[in-house]
Each structure stands twice: as C-alpha cells, then as structure tokens.
C-alpha cells in the first residue's frame, strides 16, 4: 500500500495500514516468542509472559542494545519516537531481526498538545487507537494501585482520629500517628488537570467523611508506582518495592510505608497483569514492546526494564527510547535504568532537527498552534551553525561521558535544504561522530536505511560504557557532578528545606546510596526553560527533594516543575471524534 504522509494525517495513515497489518501471533513467532508465552488481546496486540520467557531463555542478553535520545527539543518535539520506529523499519529492510521497546502514551499529552507518541508519517506503531486509549490497561492498574494506597492512608487517619488504642487493637491495628502535614503520597489521574494540583479532602459535617486534610493529584506517569513498574525485574521485586514506598511521616518524624499500612499486597494485586509488556508492531511489521510511561522531566521517562530484557533475550537488535533530551532521558537511562537492568548499550542515536538547531541558534520561540517564523522554513545557515556549535555539541559531549560515541540522526523535514543538511553533517563529522540523514517519516524503512547501516556499524565498535558516579559517593557530591558534567552548570543551590532533606538522606544508610533522578525543565540544559543553546554561568536551584524509596532513587526538584501538567487552551481533544457508523476513532496523532 502506497501512503503519502504529506497528504494524509497520521491517524489516516495508521487506519489504512491497519487493514494490512500482520496477525500478532505471526509477529510473536518471528520475534521468537514460544507457544504459551503469548497472552492475546484480540488479533492485533497481546501481552508477553515475561516470567515464561526468562524461564526458557535464562534472561541472557543476545541482542545489540540501542538507545535513542535527542537534543533539547522545542515544544513541538523533534520526532524521537518516529525515529525509533523508523530505525526499526530500516533494520527490517536490511534483513535484521529486531524489536523496539517504547513507553506507553499518556492520556495527558494525547488529549492535550503533544499527542500520543506513536510515531508519525510512515514510521508509526499500530494499531493507533488502542495504543492511544489505554491499550491493555497498565495505566489504569497503576492508577488504581496508587489510589488504593491513598484510600488506605485517609481511612487509617480517620479511624485513628475517631477511636482509641483499645478499639484499634480489636482490629489488630497499631496507631501510626501520621502527620497530616507530611503525607507524601497523592492521588493519580492520567490527564493534565491543573485544577487538581492542590485540593482539600474529607470535607463535610461529622466524622464519617474521611480525614480532612490538604491533598492533590499528580499525573499517573509521575506516580512512584509507575516508576516501580519501569524498574522492577520481576513480580517478587515489584512486591518488595511497592512495600518500601514511603507514603507519609509520623508526628515523630518516622517514615510510614505501604507495608506499614498493610496495603502493599493489594496494590501489587492490581499490577500482576501490568507487569507483562504489550506486543505491537510497526507499520512495516517489526515487533514493538510497549510498557511503562513517559515524562523524563518529572519521572524516570523510560519504558520498562522487563520489556528491554525480554526483547534482548529474543532478538538480534533492540531499539529503545529515552524521554526528552540527552540531559534528561539518556542521563536516566545511563545512570538509573542500566543499573537496574544490568544491560549496557552498544550504540546511542542522538536525534536532531534543523528546526530545533535553529531555535538554539537564536531563532524566535516555537509556540504550538501558531505558524513557524520564516527563520525555520527558509535557509539560514548562521542560525543553524550557532545551534550546532552549542546545543548539538553539548549533547554529543553528554553521551560521550558515558563512554559511547553517538550516531547523530538528522530527522529530515521537507523544508530542510541541501546546504543546511551538509552543514550539520560537516559539524557532526568534525566532532568525530557518525552522521545519518533519515527520511523515515516520509518513506518509512526505505528512508531509514542509511541510519540503520550507521547504527549497525556503531554496534560493532567497542565502547567504554560506565556510570557517571559511584553510588558510594555522597548524594550531594553526585548531584554536583551531574550538574557540572551533564547540564553544564556551576553547582547547586538548595532551598533551606531541601538542604535539610539532603542532609537527612545522606545520613540514612537506606537512602544515602540511591541513584538520583532530577526533575527539571526539558526545554533547556539548565533549570530555566528560556535559556537556549548551551547555557553557562548558572547554578541548579533545588526547591525540594522527594524520596522514591520503592523505586530506589532520590528526586531533586528544580525550577517550575509541575507533577500535574496543565491543559492548554487549544487541546487535541477538540479534534478527536468517533465515526458513529463504523465506531472508528479519528483525529488522534
């Protein structure tokens, strides 16, 4: 089927491609999934029994492992998922057995500005509608597990307020004495709902409406439960991590965990099926495992360790994706995810667009819903070179600190000129990196063959992959090093409360050696979204430090980061509808 992405919307391309997609059982067989390891959800997607795959294969890595990251994006995104899918299609055209591992789209961006992260043009994951609208229910399970914990917290506080210790003893309960001002957990909802960031619950006369206290919501992908799903190695590890979640502190300052609330087992029960990744396919039929959630600016921003390990045990090339740019998603892939999985990458692809490079060279701001300034659609070599010399080279340097020389992929737009492409290629090669121009959005696998060849060659090169820091070093020293060597800042400044937390975490043997997962803006290497290029002369401002003890990391929060994003004035849901004759959803992207 010949499809023209310049004339069709993404959802129209997906709808047409779905009429010819392969049965999911066939995709699974080609991936190497054995009988009994596939859990079908109809004919077009299925879950894979990860435990059964590991039992059969020993979980040993046989694949070349490739991570896709990017330069600092504009709010429009630079096509990282599209490039990941295009690379899979390119590898497929070259006859390579391969599999992708991607994060599941969140309902927040799907119905807001950014869209559903299924790729685009002729480089998409299908079927599009199920992928964008909940798929096999993993996000619902995370949401329910999270909110069950909140039910347990509020109920326990209510009963402790209303009854004495003798009554509690009849229920086999010991008073926890939770401080209502130090409840760390929040409710979860997978939409961008700014009106729920801060709420008060338990209102009403009498004592039967729960415990009255301040509370709030975060988007589901920011929940620690989602982070645990991404890093857990198996069901036993998942259960242990859920139990360790610190949900609140007592009035005496002692942590209260999900195990203390006796809710961790029930939370895990919601997640048993969600622990298995979902098998889908590209438009050209390559397998893709979809698991866990996005948002590397406020969360880990990676698909799951389990999905990567399943794929690496079954095929020859595995392509995964890290959220946002190399300072955010790749840094967390490098220093958190790879610690958890034990996997080491053979190659890293750094995605760039001429649009984003021009922005970092000083072109006017890019605003969703408004026309691009002519600087983006007309040839402008000075702007482009300035962006390359700052932001692109900064991200190359970040990846090199991990011991890997990246492959730079220029995601081609039809407005890019030959002179602009040649300039980027020249600067990349001067920096000692491989360069590939890829037209996967327009031509699918055919347009990504050059990229696939460069990646295959890069996988055969030896690398010296190593972590940025030893977790035995103090937390504050590790954060300082990350700011200086990854973000390019001069150091760290703490708000008094954040500094107090940092000192407490460093003094506690259970938290002192946890990895660091920074929450900051994705639109700048710094903590200020307005600072483009390669900012210098700045210091990371840490307003708060969160503890995700179950997931196993410390979260310094910098800048105006909201764990619950807001919905714009022109959200995508205004353009999504259903054909009432066929039941097909239209308008997704």
Helices and strands as residue ranges (DSSP letters): H 10-18, H 24-31, E 38-40, E 46-48, H 50-57, E 64-70, H 80-93, E 98-102, H 107-110, E 119-120, E 123-126, H 128-132, H 138-162, H 165-170, E 178-183, E 187-189, G 194-196, E 199-201, E 213-215, E 217-219, G 220-222, H 224-231, H 235-244, E 246-250, E 255-257, H 264-271, G 273-275, E 278-282, E 287-290, H 305-314, E 317-321, I 326-330, H 331-332, I 333-337, H 338-341, E 347-352, H 354-360, H 374-377, H 381-387, I 388-392, H 393-400, E 407-411, H 418-430, E 434-438, H 440-443, G 444-448, H 449-459, H 475-482, I 483-487, E 492-494, H 496-507, E 515-516, E 540-548, E 553-558, G 572-575, E 577-578, E 585-586
